[in-house]
Amino acid sequence: MVERSGGDPGPPFPGADWVYDLAACLRFFTRLPIPPLPDEPAPYGIPDFRTVPRMLPIAALLLALPAALVLVLAWEIRLGPFVAAALALAALALVTGAMHEDGLADVADGFGGGRSAERSLEIMRDSRIGAFGGTALFLGLALRAATLATLLDRSGWLASVALLYAASVSRSAALVPIAWLPPARPGGAGAAVGRPSQVTLAVVGGLCLALALVGAALGLPPLGLGLGLVLAPAAAFALSALARRKIGGQTGDVVGACQQLGEIAVLLALVGATA
C-alpha cells in the first residue's frame, strides 16, 4: 500500500492503490509500455514487494492474454497444435522479455556447474548459456509446447484458458523464494524489492483460488486445477530449498526458474486430469 503524508488527500479514487500495484506488476514483469497513472507515486521506482504482488495473479492474466489470443487464432486457422503452441510461447516471451526463461537457464548453469556458492553466483551472472542452461531451456519450452498442444487437441478454447491459469498460478508460486529465502546477493534486486507480507500472500492465494473456481466454471477439470494449485508452489519450494543449499538464498534467476517449473507443473496437471 502506498504511504502518504498527513497533508496528502489520499488516493484519487477508491481502489487506486490496487490499480497502482497492478501497473507496477506489469511494468516489473513485462516489457509493456505502461504509462504513469494519475497521481501514481514513483511509477518507475523499484516496486515495494511487501504489497505490490497482491495484484500479481491479475497482472499475469493480462500479460498472458496476447499469448492466449495467438494460441486460439493459430488453432482456428488450422496451423496445427504444435505450431500454435510455439507461436503462443513466442508471444509470451516477447511480452515478458523471456525473463523467466533466462532465469531457468542461468539457474541450471549455476547449480549444475558451480561447486561453491560464489562460483554458482558467478556463473549465473554470466550472460552466456552453457550445456546445463541450454538443456533446461530446451526441455522447459518443449514441455510447455507439448502440454499446450495436447490441450489444444482436446479443446482450443480450454487450452487458452489453461494457458492463462498456468501463467497466473505459476507467477504467484514464484513468490515462494522471495518470501522464504534471504537474498543471495545483498546488493541485488532481491534485496531491493523486499519480502511480501503475510496479508499480501493471503490475497495472492485467495485470487488464485478464485481463478481456479472460474476455470472450473469455464470447463477446466477441477482435479487438474486443484493439483496445479498444489504442484506449482511445491515445485517452487523444492527449487528454493535447493537454492538455499547451493547459494544460501534467492536471486531473480531463482524466482524466474520457479515460475517456469510452476507453469510446467500446472500444465502437466491439467493434461493429466483431462486424459
C-alpha positions in Angstrom: 0.0 0.0 0.0 1.3 3.5 -0.9 2.4 5.5 2.2 1.2 9.1 2.1 2.0 12.2 4.2 -0.5 13.6 6.5 -1.4 16.5 4.2 -2.0 14.2 1.2 -5.7 13.9 0.4 -5.2 10.2 -0.4 -5.9 8.1 -3.4 -7.7 9.9 -6.3 -10.4 7.2 -6.5 -11.5 4.1 -4.4 -9.1 1.2 -5.0 -6.4 3.4 -6.6 -3.7 1.7 -4.6 -4.7 -1.7 -6.0 -4.6 -0.2 -9.6 -1.2 1.3 -8.9 0.0 -2.2 -7.7 -1.3 -3.8 -10.9 0.5 -1.2 -13.0 3.7 -1.8 -11.0 3.5 -5.5 -11.6 3.0 -5.1 -15.3 6.0 -2.8 -15.5 8.2 -5.1 -13.5 7.3 -8.4 -15.1 6.8 -7.3 -18.7 8.1 -5.0 -21.4 4.7 -3.4 -22.0 4.9 0.4 -22.0 2.6 1.1 -19.1 2.4 4.9 -18.7 2.2 6.6 -15.3 -1.2 6.7 -13.8 -2.8 9.9 -12.4 -1.3 10.7 -9.0 0.7 7.5 -9.0 3.7 7.8 -6.7 7.1 6.8 -8.1 5.7 4.9 -11.1 9.2 4.0 -12.3 10.8 3.3 -9.0 11.6 -0.1 -7.6 8.3 -1.8 -6.6 7.7 -2.5 -2.9 7.1 -6.2 -2.8 5.6 -6.0 0.6 2.3 -5.1 -1.1 2.7 -4.9 -4.9 2.5 -8.6 -5.6 -1.1 -8.8 -4.3 -2.1 -7.9 -7.8 0.3 -10.4 -9.5 -2.3 -13.0 -10.3 -4.3 -10.4 -12.2 -1.3 -8.9 -13.9 -0.2 -12.4 -15.0 -3.6 -12.9 -16.7 -3.2 -9.6 -18.6 0.4 -10.3 -19.7 -0.6 -13.8 -20.9 -3.7 -12.6 -22.7 -1.9 -11.9 -26.0 -0.4 -15.4 -26.0 -3.8 -16.9 -25.3 -5.3 -15.0 -28.3 -2.4 -16.1 -30.5 -3.0 -19.7 -29.4 -6.7 -19.6 -30.3 -6.1 -17.8 -33.6 -3.4 -20.1 -34.8 -5.5 -23.1 -33.9 -8.6 -21.7 -35.6 -6.7 -21.1 -38.9 -5.5 -24.7 -38.7 -1.8 -24.2 -38.2 -1.7 -27.3 -36.1 -1.3 -27.8 -32.3 2.5 -27.6 -32.1 2.8 -24.6 -34.3 0.0 -22.8 -32.4 1.6 -23.7 -29.1 5.1 -22.5 -30.3 3.6 -19.2 -31.5 1.8 -18.7 -28.2 5.0 -19.2 -26.3 6.8 -16.8 -28.6 4.2 -14.2 -27.9 4.5 -14.7 -24.2 8.3 -14.4 -24.4 8.0 -11.1 -26.3 5.7 -9.7 -23.7 7.9 -10.7 -20.8 11.3 -10.3 -22.4 11.9 -14.0 -21.8 13.0 -13.0 -18.3 11.8 -16.2 -16.7 13.3 -18.4 -19.3 16.6 -16.6 -18.8 16.3 -17.3 -15.1 15.7 -21.0 -15.7 18.8 -21.3 -17.9 21.0 -19.3 -15.5 19.9 -21.4 -12.5 20.6 -24.7 -14.4 24.1 -23.5 -15.4 24.9 -22.1 -12.0 23.6 -25.0 -9.9 24.9 -27.6 -12.4 28.3 -26.1 -12.9 29.2 -24.3 -9.7 30.9 -26.2 -6.9 30.6 -23.4 -4.4 28.1 -20.6 -3.8 30.4 -18.0 -5.1 31.1 -19.9 -8.3 27.4 -20.6 -8.8 26.6 -17.0 -8.5 29.4 -16.0 -10.8 28.1 -18.5 -13.4 24.5 -17.2 -13.0 25.8 -13.6 -13.7 27.4 -14.7 -17.0 25.2 -13.8 -20.0 26.4 -16.9 -21.9 24.3 -20.1 -21.8 26.1 -23.4 -21.1 25.1 -27.0 -21.6 23.0 -27.2 -18.4 21.2 -24.0 -19.2 20.6 -24.9 -22.9 19.2 -28.3 -21.9 17.0 -26.8 -19.3 15.7 -24.1 -21.6 15.0 -26.6 -24.4 13.2 -29.0 -22.1 11.2 -26.3 -20.5 10.0 -24.9 -23.8 9.4 -28.4 -25.2 7.3 -29.4 -22.2 5.2 -26.2 -22.3 4.7 -26.5 -26.0 3.8 -30.3 -25.8 1.3 -29.8 -23.0 -0.4 -26.9 -24.7 -0.5 -28.9 -28.0 -2.1 -31.8 -26.1 -4.7 -29.5 -24.6 -5.4 -28.0 -28.0 -6.1 -31.4 -29.4 -8.9 -31.7 -26.8 -10.3 -28.1 -26.9 -8.8 -24.9 -28.4 -10.9 -22.8 -26.0 -9.9 -24.7 -22.9 -6.2 -24.6 -23.9 -6.3 -20.9 -24.0 -7.9 -20.8 -20.5 -5.4 -23.2 -19.3 -2.6 -21.0 -20.5 -4.0 -18.0 -18.7 -4.5 -20.1 -15.5 -1.0 -21.5 -15.6 0.6 -18.1 -16.2 -1.2 -16.7 -13.1 -0.7 -19.6 -10.7 3.0 -20.1 -11.7 3.9 -16.4 -11.2 2.1 -16.4 -7.9 4.1 -19.5 -6.9 7.3 -17.8 -7.8 6.8 -15.6 -4.8 7.9 -18.5 -2.6 11.6 -17.9 -2.8 11.1 -14.2 -2.2 9.0 -14.8 0.8 11.0 -17.7 2.2 14.7 -17.0 1.5 17.1 -14.1 2.1 18.7 -12.5 -0.9 21.8 -14.4 -2.0 23.3 -11.1 -3.2 22.8 -8.4 -0.5 23.1 -5.7 -3.2 21.0 -7.4 -5.8 17.4 -6.8 -6.9 16.1 -9.4 -4.5 17.3 -7.3 -1.6 15.9 -4.0 -3.0 12.3 -5.1 -3.5 11.7 -6.6 -0.1 9.5 -9.5 1.0 5.8 -9.9 0.6 3.8 -9.5 3.8 1.6 -12.3 5.1 -1.5 -10.3 4.1 -0.1 -9.9 0.5 0.5 -13.7 0.3 -3.0 -14.4 1.6 -4.5 -12.1 -1.1 -2.5 -13.8 -3.8 -3.6 -17.2 -2.6 -7.3 -16.1 -2.5 -7.1 -14.7 -6.0 -5.5 -18.0 -7.3 -8.3 -20.0 -5.6 -10.9 -17.7 -7.2 -9.2 -18.2 -10.6 -9.4 -22.0 -10.1 -13.2 -21.7 -9.5 -13.6 -19.6 -12.6 -11.6 -22.1 -14.6 -13.8 -24.9 -13.3 -16.9 -22.9 -14.4 -15.4 -22.5 -17.8 -14.8 -26.2 -18.2 -11.3 -27.0 -17.0 -11.2 -30.1 -14.8 -11.4 -29.3 -11.1 -8.9 -32.0 -10.3 -6.3 -30.5 -12.6 -7.0 -27.0 -11.3 -6.6 -28.2 -7.7 -3.4 -30.2 -8.5 -2.0 -27.1 -10.2 -2.5 -25.0 -7.1 -0.6 -27.6 -5.1 2.2 -28.6 -7.6 3.2 -25.1 -8.6 4.2 -23.9 -5.1 5.6 -27.4 -4.3 7.9 -27.1 -7.3 8.9 -23.6 -6.1 9.6 -24.8 -2.6 11.7 -27.7 -3.9 13.8 -25.3 -6.1 14.0 -22.8 -3.2 15.3 -25.5 -0.9 18.0 -26.3 -3.5 18.8 -22.6 -3.8 19.3 -22.3 -0.1 21.7 -25.2 -0.1 23.6 -24.1 -3.2 23.8 -20.3 -2.9 22.3 -19.6 0.6 19.3 -17.6 -0.7 17.4 -16.4 -3.7 18.1 -14.3 -6.7 15.9 -13.0 -9.6 17.1 -16.0 -11.6 15.8 -18.4 -8.9 12.4 -16.6 -9.0 12.3 -16.9 -12.8 13.1 -20.6 -12.6 10.4 -21.2 -10.0 7.9 -19.6 -12.4 8.9 -21.9 -15.3 8.8 -25.0 -13.2 5.4 -23.9 -11.7 4.0 -23.3 -15.2 5.1 -26.7 -16.4 3.6 -28.3 -13.3 0.2 -26.6 -13.8 0.0 -27.6 -17.5 1.0 -31.2 -16.7 -1.7 -31.4 -14.0 -4.3 -30.1 -16.5 -3.2 -32.5 -19.2 -3.3 -35.4 -16.8 -6.7 -34.5 -15.5 -8.2 -34.2 -19.0 -6.8 -37.5 -20.3 
